[in-house]
Structures are given as structure tokens and as C-alpha cells.
Amino acid sequence: MAKEEETIIDGLTTIGLTKYQAMVYIALVALGEGTAYVIAEKSAVPRAKVYETLDALVEKGFITKITSEKGALYRALSPVETITTALDEISAKMTDVLAKLNTLTTRKQDGTTEPVVTIFNNINAMINMVRKSDVTDVWLNPLAKMGRKVRELCQELDLKLHVISSEIPVVFLIGERDAFFIKETNGSQVMLKFAKGIIQQMFTLVAATRKINGKTPSLESKVRILGESAIIDVEDKLKVNIPDYDPLAEPVLFWGRIERCSGAFHLSTPFNLFLTTKRLIIQTDDERLFARAIKFVQHIQVEEKEVKIVFRKVGGKEELTLSSIVYSKIVANLLQILSK
């Protein structure tokens, strides 16, 4: 076997072919097409093994099988297409593996089950990750090179597609739990996945801050639109337990899942936390409620993973501690703005 052929075989086995499969594929690329008998002679693969090897290559997408009057003929597909596809699949798998390893690393470091931000740079991995998520709305700059794939995904998953304009090609994919931001730079795409809806809360906080400061965003403001999307249907969650709740008079500025709380209200399992313009509301999965008026907030102390809130009440005060690795600073900052 020539040294050049050995090098090719080593490369093909690296992308998942066995040695026999690599030898058969090389022979068929040289032949163009041929019968199993001719391929066995050309590749030096034992005739007893050549049929199962050919079937495996057909299944992997490296060759095609053609039925003719002479019997079964096999034809090699373009090496450029087959190798590129194989590399894309490997890259997608490795990107997924990297994301899972990052999750394990983050879990070890701070106890979370998912990194706050995961970065992807393989289009197939991006699409697969989005397909498995809970995305409901998509904002797309028409200039984005992956616009066609995004449109196909929207049609496949019945997602709402909105067209936006921006200086650089970007794509936003927003869901209640996950959010994705895809940016194109120098012809390549990079996607950031934000865990636990943190990007929605950022947009909501910005929109809420503008409203509080008397700077109501215009209809053209993308922040306003994204801010509203971030809390879509949240009012319905409150109406179930608060019959007289009026979303127009008391809009929701923040909604997130908090890990636990202690003090005035104790919960050791995750729950919904809402901040409206007037109240802090805790809603458990079994529909229990705890609410306090924000005007009675006396003191706020924020730590890395906790927000400690002191409320004034008749005859003294009461404390509430909220524990959230992702949202503690966001909640604290918004409470500071609302309680001023």
C-alpha cells in the first residue's frame, strides 16, 4: 500500500470510517463506479467483507447503489460533499459535547445546572440546539446569511417570525426559558445561548427602566418589542390567582424562576417571581401567593446569589431572602429603581 493511500485511510478513519470502508471508498473514487467484484479486486478488501462494507458506505452517505441490467453497481459520491458533511456532523457533535462539558464545569463551580452563556459557531449545532429549545418568537435581519435556514426552522416549528433592521446581520430567537443571539462577523456566525431566560429579563429591565424614568420607548424601539415579548402571557399567570389584577394599571416588569426563598415566606423549591410597578409577588407551582407592596421596601442587600429585602410593617419589619444565581442582581437593581 502506497504511503499516500495510507495517509488518506488514516484521514477517513478519523471521520468515522473503518479501514475496510476507507479502502473501498478510495477504490470507488478511483473507479467512478463498479460492481462489488471489481471493487473487491481494486480495493484488496476480502470478497466476503466487501458487500457489508459497501452497504455501510451507502448508509453513511459516501456512495450510492444503482440497480442495472448488469446487477448492482456502486458509485462514489463527491469527496468534497461527503467529507464536508462528515466534518459538519462531527463539529456539531463536538460542539454539543463541549456545551455539556461546560455545563458540568459550571455545575461544579457554582451549583447551577446550566452555564449562563454557551457559545456555538457551527450552523448545524445552532439549528439543532434551537430545534430542541422552547423558542416561540424569532427576530431576523434579512441580510443574515443563515436567514434561509432560520426561515425553514420557523416554518417547521410554527414560530413567529419578525423582520428587524440593524447595522450588522443578527438573529434573535426568544423563548420563555432559553434565548439565542446569532451575530455574523466576517462571513462567519457565532451564536450565544442565554440560560434561564436571562436575555429576556435584560430587555425587560431596560424597557422598564426607560418607562420609570419617563422615557417611553417609541413604537420603532426594538427594545420595547423584545421587552414585551419577554413577558408574553405573564399577566395571565397572575389573573388566575388575583381576579382583580389589572395589567394596564400594574404592568409586569420582571418574571423569572427563583431557586428558593426564606424569611417571611419560605420555599425550598423553584417558584415564579413577579415584579410589577407596585408589588413583589411570589407564586408557587401549587398556586400559593405571597405579595408585598414595593413602597414598603426599606432596605435591599444584594450578594452574588441572594437578594435580601427588608419590608416596613406595623410594629417593626420583616425580611425576605431570594436565592438566584442568575437573577439576583437584576431583581435587586429593579427593586432599587422601583422603591425610589
Protein Blocks (a to p, Z undefined) as FASTA:
>chain_A
ZZklmmmmmmmmmnopafklmmmmmmmmmnopacfklmmmmnopafklmmmmmmmmmmno
paccdddfkbpcdddddfklmmmmmmmmmmmmmmmmmmmmmmmmmmmmnopabdfbdcdf
bfklmmmmmmmmmcfbdcddfklmklmmmmmmmmmnopacdddddfbdcdddddfkbccd
dddeehiacddddehhlmmmmmmmmmmmmmmnopacdfklmklmmmmmmmgoklmmmmmm
mmmlcfklmccfbdcddfbdchjbccfbdcdddddfkbccdddfkopacdddfklpmbdc
ddfkbccdddddehiacddddddfklmmmmmmmmmmmmZZ
